[in-house]
Amino acid sequence: MLDKFSEMSLLFEFYGNLLTERQRQFVDLYYNENLSLTEIGESLGISKQAVSDGLKKAELQMDKYEKTMGLLAAWKAENIQ
C-alpha cells in the first residue's frame, strides 16, 4: 500500500501533463519538492489558501483521470505484490 505522498507523486507522473501549468507547479512543489503550502505561496507570491485550493483541484483532477484511465491501478497490479 502506498502512502498519500507516494500515490500523488505517481499520479503526477501519469497525469501531470494533463494539468494546467499552475496545477503542475503546486503538485510538484508540494509532493516532489516537499515544500509547505506557506513556502509555495511565498515563492509564487500568492496566499497559502490559494495554494491549498489549487492543490486540491489538481488532486481531484488526477483522481478523476485515474478513475477514467486506471494507469496507476495497472502499474500497481504489475509492480506491487
PAGU-228341 format. One record per residue (C-alpha): residue in one letter; chain; x, y, z. Coordinates in Angstrom, 1 decimal. Layout:
<markols>
(A,A,(X,Y,Z))
...
</markols>
This chain:
<markols>
(M,A,(0.0,0.0,0.0))
(L,A,(1.3,3.4,-1.0))
(D,A,(1.2,6.4,1.3))
(K,A,(-0.6,9.5,0.0))
(F,A,(2.6,11.3,-1.0))
(S,A,(3.9,8.3,-3.0))
(E,A,(0.5,7.9,-4.6))
(M,A,(0.1,11.5,-5.6))
(S,A,(3.7,11.6,-6.9))
(L,A,(2.8,8.6,-9.1))
(L,A,(-0.5,10.1,-10.2))
(F,A,(1.5,13.2,-11.1))
(E,A,(3.9,11.1,-13.2))
(F,A,(1.0,9.6,-15.1))
(Y,A,(-1.3,12.5,-15.4))
(G,A,(0.8,15.7,-14.7))
(N,A,(0.8,16.7,-18.4))
(L,A,(-3.0,16.9,-18.3))
(L,A,(-3.0,19.5,-15.6))
(T,A,(-2.6,23.2,-16.0))
(E,A,(0.8,24.7,-15.6))
(R,A,(-0.1,26.2,-12.3))
(Q,A,(-1.5,22.9,-11.0))
(R,A,(1.7,21.2,-12.1))
(Q,A,(3.7,23.7,-10.1))
(F,A,(1.6,23.2,-6.9))
(V,A,(1.8,19.4,-7.1))
(D,A,(5.5,19.3,-8.0))
(L,A,(6.5,21.7,-5.2))
(Y,A,(4.3,20.1,-2.6))
(Y,A,(4.7,16.3,-3.3))
(N,A,(8.0,16.1,-5.1))
(E,A,(10.0,19.0,-3.5))
(N,A,(8.3,18.7,-0.1))
(L,A,(7.6,22.4,0.3))
(S,A,(4.9,23.5,2.7))
(L,A,(1.8,25.4,1.5))
(T,A,(3.2,28.5,3.0))
(E,A,(6.6,28.1,1.3))
(I,A,(4.9,27.5,-2.0))
(G,A,(2.7,30.6,-1.6))
(E,A,(5.7,32.8,-0.6))
(S,A,(7.7,31.6,-3.6))
(L,A,(4.9,32.2,-6.0))
(G,A,(3.6,35.4,-4.4))
(I,A,(0.2,34.0,-3.5))
(S,A,(-1.6,33.1,-0.3))
(K,A,(-1.4,29.8,1.4))
(Q,A,(-5.1,29.4,0.8))
(A,A,(-4.7,29.9,-2.9))
(V,A,(-2.1,27.1,-3.0))
(S,A,(-4.3,24.8,-0.9))
(D,A,(-7.3,25.4,-3.3))
(G,A,(-5.2,24.9,-6.4))
(L,A,(-3.6,21.7,-5.0))
(K,A,(-6.9,20.3,-4.0))
(K,A,(-8.3,20.9,-7.5))
(A,A,(-5.2,19.3,-9.0))
(E,A,(-5.6,16.2,-6.7))
(L,A,(-9.3,15.9,-7.7))
(Q,A,(-8.5,16.2,-11.3))
(M,A,(-5.8,13.5,-11.1))
(D,A,(-8.2,11.2,-9.2))
(K,A,(-10.8,11.8,-12.0))
(Y,A,(-8.2,10.8,-14.6))
(E,A,(-7.3,7.7,-12.7))
(K,A,(-10.9,6.6,-12.4))
(T,A,(-11.3,7.0,-16.2))
(M,A,(-7.9,5.6,-17.4))
(G,A,(-6.7,3.5,-14.5))
(L,A,(-2.9,3.8,-15.2))
(L,A,(-1.9,3.8,-11.6))
(A,A,(-4.1,0.7,-10.8))
(A,A,(-2.5,-1.1,-13.7))
(W,A,(1.0,-0.1,-12.6))
(K,A,(0.3,-1.3,-9.0))
(A,A,(-1.0,-4.6,-10.3))
(E,A,(2.3,-5.2,-12.1))
(N,A,(4.7,-3.7,-9.5))
(I,A,(3.3,-4.1,-6.0))
(Q,A,(2.7,-7.6,-4.6))
</markols>
